[in-house]
Structures are given as structure tokens and as C-alpha cells.
Amino acid sequence: MTTGGMTHPLEPHGTGIGQRLNWLRAGVLGANDGIVSVAGVVVGVAAAAPSNVAAIAT
């Protein structure tokens, strides 16, 4: 069972630069995940296309 984000008032919370910029890390990793997923779909569709042209991914 989770508390839904509630914390104890005496629990220490990070306020350093790492905690404040965690949103940047999450955004970069999320964008990278999206790019890799889309590229995988594009390469998969290109490789499955019935043509005589070789599919080259760089």
C-alpha cells in the first residue's frame, strides 16, 4: 500500500541541484526512449516492405 506521495514532516528532502534538475533528466531520457521507439518502427516497416532495395540504418 502506498501513501500517494505523502511524506513525514521530519523526513529530509533533497533541495540540491540534482533534485531540482531531475525534470531535465526525465525529459531527456523520455525523449531518447521516444526516438528509439519510433526509429525501431520505421526500420521495421522499411525492412518488411516488399522491394528489392536494401534497407540501411545508420
Secondary structure, 3 states (H helix, E strand, C coil): CCCCCCCCCCCCCCCCHHHHCHHHHHHHHHHHHHHHHHHHHHHHHHHHCCCCCCCCCC
